[in-house]
Each structure stands twice: as C-alpha cells, then as structure tokens.
Amino acid sequence: MSSSQPLSARTALGRQPTLKAPQVLGNWVLWLEQRPQEKGRTTAMIRPWRQTNKPAKELTQAPANLRCRIHEYGGGPMAVALTGDKLLLTWIDDDDRCLWQQTWLGLSREDCAALTAETQPVRISAPGTWALGGGLIDQERQRWVGVMERDSRDHLVCVALNQNDQQPQLLHAADDFVGYPALSADGNKLAWVEWRQPAMPWDASELRCACLTPDGELTQVQTLAGSRPGAEQAISVFQPLWLPDGSLVVAEDSSGWWNLMRLADPLSGSNWERPWPMQAETAMPQWVFGMSTSAWDGEQLLAAICAEGRWQLKQLRGDGTISSVDQPFDDLADLHANGGRAVVIASSSSVGQGLLELELATGDWQHTPASEAALPIEAISCAEPLWFEGADGLRTHAWYYPPLGGASSETPLLVKSHSGPTAMARRGLSLGIQFWTTRGWGVVDVNYGGSTGFGRAYRERLNSGWGVVDVTDCAAAATALVEASKAHPERIAIEGGSAGGFTTLACLCFTDVFRAGACRYAVSDLKSLAFETHRFEAGYLDSLVGDWPEDQARYEQRSPLLHAQSIRCPVIFFQGLQDKVVVPEQTERMAAALRNNGLAVEVQTFAEEGHGFRDSEVKVQVLEETERFFRHHLGL
C-alpha cells in the first residue's frame, strides 16, 4: 500500500495470525498458530529448521482447536516428544476439553512432504467436569503429566499414552493453584510452581520439587524457594528449568527483580546461587501456562531479559558472565532452545511478530514474519520511549507513537490502557496502533504503575492503588504530550479492555483530560467483580484495592458505576456474552447509568465471544466502530 493511505481495520486485524509456543525439535521447528480468520482457532504447524521456501505443514486439521481453559485464561495446550523419526503430539481440544494424541513419522527426511500420520487423532482422556492443560510428556513412563482444575482446586495429574478415554490419575493435590511442571533430564524428579489466594503468582508463589518412583508416584515433596501469602517478604518464582547435570534454575524476585538463580542439589533445598544479578526482569506475570523466558541449548543457558520495556536475548554462563546474543529484535516471548539452536517469537517496532531462529555457535539468524508486511517501512510509526512524572511524582514510562507526518498541537491523541492490570505495553509492531497513526492520530501506550518489566517496586505501585495510580499515570501521559505540543487537549480519547477498560472508565470519571472512551469487556463495579469473577482472580482485588468488607468504602469510591454521574463524555462498549470474567450485566448496568446522564452511549455485544475477542470479524468491527465513534464525537 502507499505510505499516504490509511491502514484498513481488516488489514490490521483480519489476517495476521498469532504465533505461540515455538520449539526446536532436532532439525525441525514446531509452533502454534492462532488464526483470526478461523474465529481464533489454534493449530500446530511444523517445518524443517530455517527452511521457508516451502509451506509449513499443519499437524492438527480443522476442526481441531488447540486451547486450554484452565483458570479461564488457559495456555499450554500442547506437549510433544521426539524419538528418532517419530513425533508424538498431544493437545487439549477446545471442542470437548479433552486430551488428544497423534503420532507422525518421517522427521528424518527434513521434508514436510515426507511427514505421514502413523495414527489418527485419538482422545486419551475422558470428558469430565474439569479442565486440563500446561502439560509435558514423561517418555520413560509413557504418559502425559499436567494440571487439572476441578472442584475449585488444582491437581497435578497424569494420563497414560495410547489408551482411550481415561480418567486422569492424581499425582498431587495443591492447596489452591499449581502450574509449570518441569521434569528432570533423568526423569526422576519433578518441579512445579504453587500459589495460594489471595496472592497472584507474581505476588507470592513457591517452587516445589518431588522425587518420582519408578511407577511415577511423587515422594519427598518439598518447597525450595518463594513464599506464601503473608510471609515477611513476598517472593514470586517463575518457570523452573532443569539442566542436564541435575541442577535446577528458576527466576525469583527477592532482589526486587526477577533474576535467575541456580540450585546444584535440589534435594537439599539450600545453597542457591545467584550468579547473574541485574536490574532487569527475566520473567513475566503467569497469567497463562506455557510462557518461557529461559532455555538450555545443550551447552549454555539462554534468557530473554527485559530492561526499561525492551527485551534482549542473553547467554548466561556458569562463571557468572553475561553476553548478548546479537539480533535486532527487542520484543521477545516464548523462548525455546535445543542442540545449539534457539527459537523465540520476536518483533520490533518496525517488524511484525515472527519466528526468530538462531544458530548460537555462528550467530546466524533468520526471522520469518507471521504474515506479509502490511505497511511500507516509511509508513510505520516506531515506538518512542516517553518518561513522565506520574502518580506520587514517580518516573513513569509509556511508548509514544507519533502520527504519520508528525505531531502538532492540533493532533488527536489516543491513550491506551493495557489489560491485566499486571501486564505491560510492549514495543513490538502493532497494526492495531498503526491503524490510528496512519489516520493522523498520535497513540500513547502507557506502562502505568503496576506494569511488568520495570521491577517489583514498579509493579507494587498499584498495590491498594488500582483506580488511582493507573488513572493518574494515563492522564499524566496525555498531559505531557499536550504540554509538548504533540496533542490537542480537546481531541483526546482513551480505550482499554478488561482491567484496561476499568482504567478507561475511571479516567473518564475522575479526571477531566479525556473527551471520549471505548471499553472492551470493562470492569465497572469492583464489588461485583470481587463476587462474580472466576476463581483465578477471586483474590486479586485484595492487593489491588483492599480487603473486603473492611475496605468497602474504597471499593465504592473507585467503582465507575457508582460515579457514573461524573462522566461527561460519550462512551462506546463492546461485550462478549460468554464472558465469565466480566459478566455482561456489568456492561449493561454501566451503559444504563450513562444513558441516565443523557450521554451518547453505544453498546455492541457478540454472542459467541468471551473475555478477549478471538474472531477476526469481531476484532475488525470493534476497531472500525471505535474509530467511527471517536471521529463523530471529537468532530474530526
């Protein structure tokens, strides 16, 4: 397209798949691909290492949809094992929520055309009133080991391979939540992460470990690191990783930063080493299973590390030295390595998400974008770091995207409040943002206090402060751009989804900075959220707002629904009717309250969508309708 043409919503959101969970399997690379044009269906793809001249092969044909529903947000639906010429693939299928298995032959040929299915897909777990996910393959015992959520409690379970419709067998019942099982190289030990309400896993969690008997039972279960809620020092752990020598590596944040530490003898539970201290993060909030920021390539430890919102790839050596892996991308996720090779989902401010394949010995790399470039390089607005004085006078970060042609004091501005709220505004190319910048808008994506990627103290700014700190920071980011003559004060809109939708509504309630708002499945009533939301986030508000009912007044002071009369600008809402996190009634009540103010309010609902829209047609409609609404009500 020409650099002078605005990017269409359909080009921005209608065709680009989302890549997840890549793995190096010998001379092959395997990954998951979520396809918006197939209503968000996720499938498994494979091709020979760094061979992009031929199409990749789809291993899980429609209607198979690889999706886990544990804790509503899911993650980790696939587990694989490679033995010689044979690939074993297991997955959770969203149709029946069961575990499926299939084996493929022909991997020694390094040619997709040579891959043949040895078996047809077989369902190996029986349907039941539970959810499965976050698993791995225990090859020695020929079983899948993973997490089962049942009766408001998590369990480590196993399912034997090559048997149909079995009941999952219990290995360990957690007190509350469990995830991230990791099997040692000799198959004799299992490590995992546990946490308990009201803590979220990034607040306080524990690294646990057990020995495995020849029959696969867990013995000598012990806690190796981390903390429980109420401990003198709250510590979070992330992604246990076994090294071939039997030592165990995990990220933990007792220093104030998620850094990797290593335990030579996991059975001792002591003598942790911290050879790589840094003021940077080597972990992410565990909203979903399957995330990975560290990997062993066969000879060395690799880590994706975030400093001031930018990700880098580092090599961490046993002597404590750290060196950078030379590659041009600064938004990285889902790192995996094997045999001197690494693969990671990578993007930058000017290059879209894709598979980055690295030969670590030579430094050679290849990046394969998930889809063709939708914009010429000269039409892309690259993220610029914006530091400003936020809540309590603290230095706060955002990514600012100037409009095509440059900003002026007449430029409309869109403020984005990310979800979570414990998440982060990332720097990778977002066509959803470019949709606005090619239309003459500036966009500021705010890493308000509480965001990840800037250390624990930054993350804890939001403790008891949700609805105040985030609101102050979003308003301050917009004000900073107005004062810099990069935005017009009467042309500022704000949008967000989920927790970002709450921040959007609170900004409209409690500041006079914004002139229009758009909310996707937005929290509007904190009391209702505390009592109606799903199990995973049932205790989240204890830290974000306060204890109920002791802090009831605080809940009422910050709930936009109870202060709807303070909103004086138009708002558009988008709501999935299958949402179990923010139930549709919240949106209905908020919209009704605003209509009673005589405001221009629109509500658009989607019968088949839940919390987070997956269908490309829905995403396109939401973006187009948001832009139409803003243009009309801001007089653009």
N, C-alpha and C positions, 0 to 999 in steps of 0.2 A: 504494500500500500504506500501511497505518497506520504511524506512526512507532514503534509499540511492537512491530511484527512483525519478526523477523529476516529478513534478505535471503537468499533461496534461492540455492544454487550455480548453479542453471540460469538464474536471472535475472541473476546476477552475471557469468557467463562464457558462457552458452549462446546469447546472441542479439546481442551488441554487435559489429559489425564494426570492424576496424581500418582507419583511413584513412591513406593514404600518398601521397607524391609529387604534391601538387596543382600545377596550372599554370594561369596566366591565358592564355587564347587569344582575344585580341580581346574580344568580348562573351560569351565562354564561360568556364567553369571545368571543368577535367578533373582526375580523380584516380583513384587505385587504391583498391579496397575489398577487404580480406581478410575472408572470411565464415566464421566458425567453424562455422555450421550446415551449410556445404557442405564440411566436412572441411578448412577452411582455404584453399579455392580463392580466388584473387585475380582480380578482373576490373576492367576500365576503365569508369568512369562519366563522364557529361558532362551539363551542363545550362547554360542561359543564366545569365549573371552575376547573382547575388543574387536569382534567381527560384526560390523554394522552394515556390510554391503548386502546382506541377505536378511529377509524378515525374521524376527524372532518367532518362536513357536509358543502358542497358547496351550498350556497344560490342562487348564480347567475350563472346559467349554460351557457356554450358557446352557441351562440356567444356573449353573453353579455360581455361587456368590460367596466369596471368602470373607466372612465377617463374624466377629465375636461380639457378644452383647454383655459381657461381664461388666459390672459397675456402670452399665448403660453406655459408657464411652468405649469399652472393648479394647481392641488391639491384640496383636499376636495371634492371628487366626491360623497361621501356617507353621508347620515344623517339617524339616526334611532331613534325610540321611543319604549319603552317597557311599556305595560299596562297589568298587570296581566299575563295572559297566552299567550298574543298576542304580536308579534314583527312586527312593521311597518318598512319597509326598503325602502328608496328612494335612487336613484342614477342617475348620469349623464352617459348615454351610449355613447361611442365614435363613434358608428356607425352613429347615427343621431344627436348627441349633445343635445339630449332632456332629460327631467327629467322623470324617470320611478318610479313606485311604486309596491310593493308587500307586502302582509301580511302573516305571518306564525303563526301557533298555536302549542301548545304542550310544551311550555317552562317550565311549572310547573313539567314536568316529569323528567327533567335533564337527558335526553337521546336523542341523535341525532336521533335514530330510531323513536322516537315519534314525531319528528317535521314534520308537514304537511303544505303544502301550502293552505291557506284559499282562496287565489285568484291567478290567473295567473299574470305575469308581465303586467302592464298597463302603457301606455305612457300618462302622465298627462300634459306635456307642448307641445305646438305645435312647429313644426320646424320653424326656422326663421333665420334671419341674425344676430344672436347674440350668445354669449356663456354664459352658466350658471355654477355655482359652489359655493363652500365654504358656504354651507347652513346648516340650522338646522330645526328641527320640532317644530312648535308652536302648541302644543297639544290642548291648550284651544280653539284656533281658527281654528284647523284642516287645517293647511296649512304649506307649506314649505317656509321658508324665507332665501334668499341668495343673491348672487351677479349676476348681468347680465352686461356683457360687450357688448355695442352696440354703433355704430357711434362714436368711439374713446372716449368713456366716460363710467364710471362705474355707476351702479344704484343698490340700494337695492330694491329688488322686492319680491313678494310673488306669490305662485301658490297653489290654493286650492287642497286639497287631494280628492281622489275619484271622480275626474272629468277628462274627457279625452280631450287631445289636446287643452289646453287653452293658451291664451296669458298671459305672466307674467304681473302682476299688479304692477305699480310703487309705491314705498313707499318713496324713497328719491333719488334724483339725485346728485351725488357727483360732485364737481368741476373737478375732474380728476379720482383718484383711490379710491377704498373702499374695505374693507375686514374684516374678522374676526368678523362677527356679533355674539353677545352673549346675550341671553335672561335671564332676572332675574328669580329667582325661582317662584315669584308670577305671572310672565307673563305680568307684567305691564310696564317694561322698557326694552329698547334695547340699547346696547353699541356696538360700532364698531371702526375701525381704518380707517382714511383717510389720503391720502398724495397727493402731487401735484408735477408735474415736475417743475424744473429739479431734485428735490430731489428723491432719492430712499427711501423706507420705513424705512431702517435702518439709513438713514441720518437725516431726519426730517419727522415726522408724528404726527397726532393728535388723541387723544382719544375723541370720540364724544358719546353723550348719548341723548336719547329722551324717552318721555313717550308714551305709547301705549293706544289709546282709546279702548273701548270695541269692536269697529268694526275693530281694528287693524291698524288705521292710526297713523302716528308719529306726536307728538306735542312737543313743548318746546325743540326743538333741540338745544343743546349747546355743546361747547368744554370744556373738563375737564382737559386736560393735553397735553403735547407735544408741538410742534412748527411747523410753516410753513417755507418754504424756505425763506432765507433772514433774519430770526429772529436773534436777537443779540446772543442768544445761541441756537444752533441746538440741538433738543431733539427728540429721537425716542421712540415710545411706541410699546409694543408687547403684544398680547393675553389678552384682557380683560376677567376677570373671576368674576362672581357674587357669593357671598357667601349667605347662606340661610338667614342671618339676614338683607339682603338688601344692604350690603356694597359691594364695588367694588374694585377688585385688578387688578393691571396691572404692567408690567415691564416697566421701563423707565430709561434712561441713563444720566440724568442731572448731576450725580455724576462722570461720566466717566465710569461707569459700569452699565449694565442692571441689576438693582435690583428691587425687588417687592416693591410696595407701596400700601397703602390701603386708601380708602375714605369711611368714615362711612355714609355720606349722599350725594349720587351722585347728587341730585338735587341742592345742594348748590354750587357744583363746587369748593369748597375750603376745607381747613383743611385736606390736605393729611397727612398721617402718613407714616414714613419710618422706621419701626421697625427692619428691617433686613439688615443693611448696611454691605457690604462686597466687597472686591476687587476680585470679581468673577462675571461671567455672568449668568443671569437667563433668557436668551432669545437667539434667533438665527435670522439671516437675513431672512426676509419674502419673499423669492423667490417664495414660493408656499403657497397656502392655506392649512389649516389643521394641521399645526405644533403646538405642545403643550409642554410646559416645566413646567407648574404648574397645580395643580388639587386640588380639595376639596374632601376628602374621606368620608365626613359625620360628622367628628369631628375636623379635623385639615387640615392645608394647607401643601401640598407637593410641592417640587420644585426640578427639575433637574438643577444642578449648575455646571458650567464649570470653572475650575481654572487651568491655565497653560496647557490647552489642554486635561485635564482629567475631565470627568463628574462624579458627585456624586449625590445621592438622599438624600435630607434633609427634615426634618419636621420643619416647621416654626410655632411657637406658638404665640398666641396673646400678650403674655408678652414680646415678643422680643427674647426669647431664641430659639436657633437653635440646633438641634441634627441630627446626621447622621442615616440613615436607613442602617443597616448592610447587605450588599450584595456585591458580589465580582466583579461586572462589572463596567467598567469606560468609556464606550461609550454608552450613553443613548439618546433615542429620543421618541417622541410621548407618553408622559405620560398621563394616564387617571386613575381616581380613583372613587370609589363609595362604600358606605356601609362598610368601614373599609378595603377595598381591593384596590390594585393598580396594574396596568399593564403598562409595558413600553417595547419598543424594546431595547434590551440590548445585548452587546457583550463585549469582551475584546480582548487583543492582542493574546490570545490563544484559545478563544471560539467564534464560529461564531454567527452571528445575530440570535436572537430568542425571543420568548415571555417570559418575566420575570413576574411571577405572585406572588404577595406578600400579606400575611396576616399581616396587620400592627400591630395588637394587640399582636400577638405572635412572630412576626419576622420571621415566616416561609416563605420560598420562593421556587419557582420551576422555572427552566429555560428550555424551550423547543426549541432547535435549529431549524432553518428553514429547515435544511437538515442534513443528517448524516455527521459526521466528515470525511473530505477528506484526512486528514493527521494525522499520529500519533503525539502525543504531542512532541516527541523528534525531529520531523522534522519541527516544526513550528519555524519560526524566529519571536521573540517577539520585539515589538517596543521599542526602547531605545530613551529617550529624548536627543536631540542634541542642545545645545545652542552655538551660534557662533556670531561673530561680523559681522553684516550685513550692509545695507546701512546707511550712515551717522554715522557709528560706533556704531549703536544701537544693543542691545542684541536681538537676533532673534532666533526663535525656529524651529525645524524640528523633525520628527520622523525618526530614522535611523533603518534599518533592516539589520543586518549582514547576509551574505550568510551562507548556511548550511555548517558546517565545519570550519567557522570562516573566517575573512577577513585578507588580507595581502596587501602588496604594489603592487601585481600583479592582484588584484581583479577588474573585471569590475564593473562599477557603473551606475545605472540608477537613474536619478534625475526626480522626479515627480513634476510638477507644477499644482496645483489644479485649478479647474474652478472657476467661479464667476466674478471677482477675489475675491469678498467678500464672501468667504466660509472658510472652514478650513480643514486641513489634520487631519483626525480622527484616533484614535488608535485601533478601532475595527478590528478584524481579516479580512483581505482582501486576498482572494485566488488569486486574480489578482497579488498581490505583492508576495505571496508565490510561484507563478509560476516562478518568477525570482530568488528568494533566493534558491529554490531547484535546480536551474541550476548554482549555483555558483556566482550569482550577489549579490552585495550589493544594497540596494534601500534606497534613502533618499527622504521622502515626506515632502516638505518644507512649513511651515507656514510663508510665506514671509510677509513683511509689508503690511497691508491691510486685513490680515486674521482675522476671527472672533474667539472669545474665550479668548482674551487677553486684553479686554477693548477698549474703544472708541479711545484713543490716538494711540494704536497699529493699529486699523482699519483705522485711518485717516492718517497714514504714507503714504498711497497710493494716497491721495488727490493731484491731479496735477502731481503725480509721476508714473502713470502706464507706464510701458515700461522702467523705470529706477530703481525704488526701488525693484520691484519684480525680475528684471533681476540681479541686484547686489546681492540680497539675494540668489537666486538659484545658482549663480556662487560661492558665498562665502561658501555656504554649501558644494558644491563639493570640493572646495579648502581645506576646513577644514578637510575633510576626506582624501584627498591626503596627507596633511601635517601630519596627524595622522597615515600614512602608512596603510590605510584601502581601498585605491583605486589606480589604475594605471592611471596616467594623460592622457595616450593615449587611454584609454578604457572607456570614459565617454560619455554616451548618455543621452538625455533628451526627455521627452514626456509629452503631455498635450492635453486637449480637450477644445474647445471654448476659453474662456479667457486664460486658461492654454495653449492652442495652440498658442495664441498670445505671451505669455511669452516665450514659447519654441522657436518660430521663432525669437523673439527679442534677446534671449540669443545667438542664432546662429549668428545673425547679429552683435551684439555689444560687444560680449566677445570672447575670444579665448580658452575657457575652454572645449567646447563640440566637440565631433567628429562625432556625428550622431544625427538625430532628427526624431521624429514621431509625427504627428499632426492629431488630430481628429477635423473636422469642425472648423478649426482655423481661428481666426481673423488675417488678414494680412494687411488690409488697413483701417486705422482709419477713414479717411474721408468717405469712402464708408460705413463703419459701422454706422457712425453718420447719414447718409442719407437713408440707406437701411434697417436698423434693425426695429424690431417690436416696438409697442407702449410702452410696459413696460420699455424698456431700452433706449427709444429715448433721454432722457436727461442725461443718466448715464455718458457719456463721459465728460459732463460739469465739473463734480467733479474729474473724473479720469485723465483727460488730460487738459481741459481748455475750455473756451468759443469759439464757432465758430461764425464768422470768425476771431475774434480778435487774437486768438492763433493758427491760421492756421499753422504758422511755426513749432509749437510744434507738431502738428499732423503729419506734413511731416517728421520731424526729427525722429519720433519714429515708423513710419509705415514700417514694414519689406519689403513690396512690393516695396517701393521707395529706399530701400538699399539692394536689393537682391544681388548686386554685392559683398557685404561684406561677404556673406555666402560662406564658402569654404568646406562644408562637405555634405554628402548625406542626403536626407530627403525623408520620405515617408508620404503621405497624405491619409486620409480616410474621405469621404464626403457623407452625405446623400443628395439625390437630392430633397427631400421635405423640406429642411431646410429653414425656414423663418427668422432665427436669423442671421446666417452667410450664405448668399446665395452662391450657388455652384460656381458662377462666380468668387468670391474672391479666392477660391482654385485654379481654373483653371488659373487665371492670375498669382498667385504666383508660381505655378509649371512651367508655361511657362517661367517666368523670371529666375528661377533657371536653367532650361534647357539651356537657352541662355548663362549661365555661364559655360556650359559644365559639370555640376554636374550630379551625379547619382540621378535621381528623379523618384519616382513611385507615381501614383495616383490611388486609388481604390474607386469606387463610388457604392452607394447602392440605388436602385431606390425607395424603399418603406420607407426608413429611413428619419427622420427629424433631429432636433437638439438634440442629445443624442440618442444613439443606444439602441434599446429595444429587438430586436430579438437575441436569443442566438446564432444562426448560424452566424450572423454578428459579434457578440462580439468575438466568438471563432476565426473566420477568422482574425479579426483585431489583436488579441493577437498573433496568430501564425505567421502572416505575419510581425508583428513588430519584433518579435524575430528573424525570418529568416533574415530580412533586417539588423538588428544590428550585428548578428553573421557574416554575409558576409562582411560587410563594416568595422567592427572592427577587422577582422581577427581572430575570436575566433573559 
